[in-house]
Amino acid sequence: MSFRNILVVLKPYPVGISVGAVNSAVEMAAALAPRVSAIACAVKPRVPGSILGSGLIDVSAMVGEEYRKSKHDAERLLEAFEEAAKRHRIFGERIFRTCLPYEVPEALAGCSRLRDLTILPMPQGGYVSQFDAQWDVETILFQSGHPAIVVPAEATGPIAFDTVIVAWDKSRAAARAIADAMPILQIAKHVRIVTVTGEKPIESHHVGAELAHHLAFHGVDCVVDEVNAAGRSIGDVLQAHVAAHQAELLVMGAYGHSRLQEFVLGGATKSMLSKPPTALFLSH
């Protein structure tokens, strides 16, 4: 099992990523696969006809200018990607699309279906950009049939796989994520399994040791950690565990509950995506 063909999602203006983030994503891809492609969608705003009919402002010109900026930034990011990918000798193709805002997630999911893994550098910015990026991540996870790695906006340097933490609660989503992440677990220098206790019922005792036994058959040596939530959320516990061990990657199942439950009630996936403590490997 290995990754052979990876996709990198490049978010342009108005919620764009940096060239440093592009280079970081390419370096990550180079450690995992012989071929990487990138997609960037220039967003063309859609304006209601009632506004277009107003003579008070030149809405068409404003929309055209916003699209021009998005297109220019998309092309800039794709050029940076191609340069970095060719430097690492893994360049596949660069994909440019013009989309209305609501068309972007489906365009990304469509391309992700034909790749083994999708890497999504998160954009800088506040609530609007974070929500926009999270919606892309969710659509790819639910509709592509493949895993994704979410890279925090702050991570603009080389991302190694020295320490990888696996979040394990014996759920279907966690098992799926571990199976999908096996190529990474096999090259990581240190793998730690963390099970959070005291927050929700776990099916049996020693669940971390059981997983370590399974991973040993795949050549993965693990350290097993059990951490009591002590009143904290699972997201808070994982954040602290990642920081304590300076992990470069957290492997976890995404959306063990329905997406609606996570949105309304909160959950580990929502918490992690709101402010990723490190690169996140997610599967659903």
LINZI-V97268 format. One record per backbone hydrogen bond with DSSP energy under -1.0 kcal/mol. NH is the residue of the N-H (numbers start at 1). CO is the residue of the C=O. E is the energy in kcal/mol with one decimal. If there is no record, write none. Layout:
BEGIN
<<NH | CO | E> <NH | CO | E>>
END
This chain:
BEGIN
<<6 | 35 | -2.3> <7 | 117 | -2.5> <8 | 37 | -2.3> <9 | 119 | -2.6> <10 | 39 | -2.8> <15 | 12 | -1.4> <17 | 11 | -2.0> <22 | 18 | -1.5> <23 | 19 | -2.5> <24 | 20 | -2.2> <25 | 21 | -2.2> <26 | 22 | -2.2> <27 | 23 | -2.3> <28 | 24 | -2.0> <29 | 25 | -2.4> <30 | 26 | -2.5> <31 | 27 | -1.1> <32 | 29 | -1.5> <33 | 29 | -2.5> <36 | 90 | -2.8> <37 | 6 | -2.7> <38 | 93 | -1.9> <39 | 8 | -2.1> <40 | 95 | -2.3> <42 | 97 | -2.8> <44 | 99 | -2.8> <52 | 48 | -1.8> <53 | 49 | -1.9> <54 | 51 | -1.5> <59 | 57 | -1.6> <62 | 58 | -1.7> <63 | 59 | -2.9> <64 | 60 | -2.4> <65 | 61 | -2.2> <66 | 62 | -2.2> <67 | 63 | -2.4> <68 | 64 | -2.2> <69 | 65 | -2.1> <70 | 66 | -2.2> <71 | 67 | -3.0> <72 | 68 | -2.6> <73 | 69 | -2.3> <74 | 70 | -2.4> <75 | 71 | -2.4> <76 | 72 | -2.0> <77 | 73 | -2.5> <78 | 74 | -2.3> <79 | 75 | -2.1> <80 | 76 | -2.1> <81 | 77 | -2.5> <82 | 78 | -2.7> <83 | 79 | -2.3> <84 | 80 | -2.2> <85 | 81 | -3.2> <86 | 82 | -2.5> <87 | 83 | -1.7> <88 | 84 | -1.5> <90 | 85 | -2.6> <92 | 36 | -2.5> <95 | 38 | -2.9> <97 | 40 | -2.1> <99 | 42 | -2.6> <103 | 100 | -1.8> <107 | 103 | -2.0> <108 | 104 | -2.3> <109 | 105 | -2.6> <110 | 106 | -2.5> <111 | 107 | -1.6> <112 | 108 | -2.2> <113 | 109 | -1.6> <114 | 111 | -1.2> <115 | 112 | -1.8> <116 | 5 | -2.8> <118 | 147 | -1.4> <119 | 7 | -3.2> <120 | 149 | -3.3> <122 | 151 | -3.3> <124 | 16 | -1.1> <130 | 126 | -2.2> <131 | 127 | -2.9> <132 | 128 | -2.3> <133 | 129 | -2.6> <134 | 130 | -2.7> <135 | 131 | -2.2> <136 | 132 | -1.5> <137 | 133 | -2.2> <138 | 134 | -2.8> <139 | 135 | -2.3> <140 | 136 | -2.3> <141 | 137 | -2.5> <142 | 138 | -2.6> <143 | 139 | -2.2> <144 | 140 | -2.2> <148 | 282 | -2.3> <149 | 118 | -2.8> <150 | 280 | -2.6> <151 | 120 | -2.2> <155 | 152 | -1.3> <156 | 154 | -1.3> <164 | 190 | -2.8> <165 | 249 | -2.7> <166 | 192 | -3.1> <167 | 251 | -2.9> <168 | 194 | -2.5> <175 | 171 | -2.2> <176 | 172 | -2.4> <177 | 173 | -2.1> <178 | 174 | -2.3> <179 | 175 | -2.2> <180 | 176 | -2.3> <181 | 177 | -2.1> <184 | 181 | -1.3> <185 | 181 | -2.3> <186 | 182 | -2.1> <187 | 184 | -1.1> <188 | 184 | -1.4> <189 | 161 | -1.4> <190 | 162 | -2.4> <192 | 164 | -2.5> <193 | 223 | -3.0> <194 | 166 | -2.9> <195 | 225 | -2.2> <197 | 227 | -2.3> <210 | 206 | -1.9> <211 | 207 | -1.9> <212 | 208 | -2.5> <213 | 209 | -2.1> <214 | 210 | -1.8> <215 | 211 | -2.9> <216 | 212 | -1.8> <217 | 214 | -1.0> <218 | 215 | -1.6> <219 | 216 | -1.6> <220 | 215 | -2.1> <223 | 191 | -2.1> <225 | 193 | -3.5> <227 | 195 | -2.4> <229 | 197 | -3.2> <232 | 229 | -2.2> <237 | 233 | -2.1> <238 | 234 | -2.7> <239 | 235 | -2.4> <240 | 236 | -2.2> <241 | 237 | -2.3> <242 | 238 | -2.6> <243 | 239 | -2.0> <244 | 240 | -2.5> <245 | 241 | -1.6> <247 | 242 | -1.8> <248 | 163 | -2.1> <249 | 163 | -1.1> <250 | 279 | -2.4> <251 | 165 | -3.2> <252 | 281 | -2.5> <254 | 283 | -3.8> <262 | 258 | -2.3> <263 | 259 | -2.2> <264 | 260 | -2.6> <265 | 261 | -3.1> <266 | 262 | -1.4> <271 | 267 | -2.4> <272 | 268 | -2.6> <273 | 269 | -2.6> <274 | 270 | -1.8> <275 | 271 | -1.3> <280 | 150 | -2.7> <281 | 250 | -3.0> <282 | 148 | -3.2> <283 | 252 | -1.0>>
END
